[in-house]
Amino acid sequence: MKLNEITGTYCRSTFYSLTEFAEYAESFAGQYGSDVYHYGMDYWYFGSDDTRDDYRDAFKMAREGWDYHLETALALTDQVIETLKDETRDDFRPRWDFTGSQVDIGAYLTGEPECMIDYPPTEITKAGRVITLCVALSVSSSMSSDEMVRRGVMVTALAEMLSQRGLNTEIWVDISYDGNARYSHSQRVLIKGTNDVIDNSRILYAFANPSMFRVLSFAAALGLPDNWIRMCGVGNTYGTVGTTKRDLEEGTLYLGTRGSARSFDMAAELRSHLKTLGLLED
């Protein structure tokens, strides 16, 4: 991890796994206290809408995953794959072999045995073979758990769909806050590296369970320097929702925090991101 890297009035901490982030946040659990429910905690839940579990369970779920809505996420993946299979964008690149649909006359005349050309469909993306996703997780205290969960399910479905298509993915969470006098800070957490096996239950926890933001992030913010704690209201208001800095590699797909429980169409949102990546025809 890289803690409290400061540029002017901006401060960032980077964590290279969800476990690393959870362990760091848990180190401040004693300061975090048990009276956290007034900060949007009536909008969070672990197992069901009626459960008000101890906030310390958030750290356990970050390490072990959260399966409560996983079936919904995987069902959405299957639904969209089936619906969009005929819209997948292919790039027909020539391949030379002993068999094929067309003769390369020049290669044939020179005696080259691999003189036949075929054009197998090869799926491509605008971002290349490695896709980086950076998902903003900061939300206001007015956002309900249903809004957060539905969007998190969509992100989990997107990650699973890319995995099923054999595309390497790198997935980051970005949690950014703005305070007073232009003070701001962010927590950047690597949820899945390009060489990591996809773990949908942990991805679902990171993006869909409100405690990722309202417990882990709030607790981790207690490790900020004194100026940022004071200017960003850490332990009090936590400032306002900040803007994700677009400083990852070129081609990164940044997902903002939009959608609502009443109108958020997860399938439509998923289609939009697939089009942006070039996996669907415009």
Summary of the structure (lengths in Angstrom):
residues: 282
radius of gyration: 22.4
end to end distance: 39.4
largest distance: 81.4
contacts: 873
relative contact order: 0.21
helix: 38%
strand: 21%
